[in-house]
C-alpha cells in the first residue's frame, strides 16, 4: 500500500511543492522527508481519508518552515509596495509545447511573484487555484476558517494581478482569471520539476532511520551534558572550577642556603638578575636584631656541578681559594654571619677580657 502511494504521488507532490519553494532540490527533499514520516506512521496515515493529502500537508509544512528561507512569513501593512515584474513576450525558442521541460521567462516571472507572497497566502493560492480544492478543503488543510482561507486567496490574486498583469490579467474578479492562473501554475510546476529523482523505498527507509537516529543521539548527548553541568554545579564545583587554571604556588620568603660542608654537591641556583639565591628578607635572620648577609658563592669548579655566575654581585672577581680560608675558623663560606663558631670565639674573647 505504501509503495503504491509513493510511486503514484511522488512526482505530483514534488511539482506542487516546487510552486512554494521555486527550488527543485528542496522540493524533492521535503517530499522525501514527508514520505519517510508517513511510512513510520503508516497506521495513522491509512486511517486518514486520503494518504496523499496527509503527505502533501506534511511536505507543505516542511517547505514553508520558518527555519528555511522561503519568502516573507506573513504580510505586513508597513511594507513598501513591490514594483511590477517585467515579463518578456514569448518567442519561438520558448514556445508552449507539451514536452517542454525548461522554465521560460514567463514561468520565472510567475514564480518570482509567488515568492513575494506571504507563506500562508502562497499555500492557500496553490491549494485553491493550483490544485482546484474548494475553500472548505483549503481551510481544513491550513487549519483556519473558511473566511480566512477565502481572504488569503483573494489577497494573493489581487497581488498577482498587480505584479504580473501581463500573465494573469489586471482584474482578479474577471471571468476566467482563476482558470488562467491554474493553467499557468500547472505549466510552471511541470517545467520546473519534469522528472524528479525518486529514491527506492529501501533507501528512503534507511535514510529516514539514520536521520531519526542522529537526532535521538544528539538529543541524548545534549541531555547528558546539561545533566552533568547541573550535577557539577550542585556538588559545589561550578563550570568555572573545571576549567580554571591552578593557582601558582606562593613564593617562599626565606630560602635555605646550602653550605659546602653539609651539601658539597648541591647546585647553587641563580636568580634572574644573576645573584645567588638565598635569604630574601631582613626577617629571616637566625639571630634576632642582626642583619643577615649572604656571602659570595665559592669559585666555580671545572669538574663540579656549579654554574658560573653571569653578573651581579656574584659575578665580581672572587679571591683565590687560599683567601677564603682566612676567615674565622669553623665557618663555611656559604653561611650567615655571625656563624656559631664566630659567636663562640667572641664569647671566649669577652671572658678572656673580663678575666
URQUI-V859563 format. One record per backbone hydrogen bond with DSSP energy under -1.0 kcal/mol. NH is the residue of the N-H (numbers start at 1). CO is the residue of the C=O. Records with the same first field share a line. If there is no record, write none. Layout:
NH = CO, CO
This chain:
5 = 1
6 = 2
7 = 3
8 = 4
9 = 5
10 = 6
13 = 9
14 = 10
15 = 11
16 = 12
17 = 13
18 = 14
21 = 17
22 = 18
27 = 23
28 = 24
29 = 25
30 = 26
31 = 27
32 = 28
33 = 29
34 = 30
35 = 31
36 = 32
37 = 33
38 = 34
39 = 35
40 = 36
41 = 37
42 = 39
45 = 41
46 = 42
47 = 43
54 = 50
55 = 51
56 = 52
57 = 53
58 = 54
59 = 55
60 = 56
61 = 57
62 = 58
63 = 59
64 = 60
65 = 62
68 = 65
85 = 163
95 = 92
97 = 95
100 = 97
108 = 104
109 = 105
110 = 106
111 = 107
112 = 108
113 = 109
114 = 110
115 = 111
119 = 72
122 = 118
123 = 119
124 = 120
125 = 121
126 = 122
127 = 123
128 = 124
129 = 125
130 = 125
131 = 126
133 = 127
138 = 134
139 = 135
140 = 136
141 = 137
142 = 138
144 = 139
149 = 145
150 = 146
151 = 147
152 = 148
153 = 149
154 = 150
155 = 151
156 = 152
157 = 153
158 = 154
159 = 155
160 = 156
161 = 157
162 = 158
163 = 159
164 = 160
167 = 164
168 = 164
169 = 165
174 = 171
177 = 174
180 = 176
181 = 177
182 = 178
183 = 179
184 = 180
185 = 181
186 = 182
187 = 183
188 = 184
189 = 185
190 = 186
191 = 187
192 = 188
193 = 189
204 = 200
205 = 201
206 = 202
207 = 203
208 = 204
209 = 205
210 = 206
211 = 207
212 = 208
213 = 209
214 = 210
215 = 211
216 = 212
217 = 213
218 = 214
219 = 215
220 = 216
221 = 217
222 = 218
223 = 219
224 = 220
225 = 221
226 = 222
227 = 223
228 = 224
229 = 225
230 = 226
231 = 227
232 = 228
233 = 229
234 = 230
235 = 231
237 = 232
263 = 259
266 = 263
271 = 275
274 = 271
277 = 269
284 = 281
290 = 287
316 = 313
323 = 320
326 = 323
327 = 324
331 = 328
343 = 339
344 = 340
345 = 341
346 = 342
347 = 343
348 = 344
349 = 345
350 = 346
351 = 347
352 = 348
353 = 349
354 = 350
355 = 351
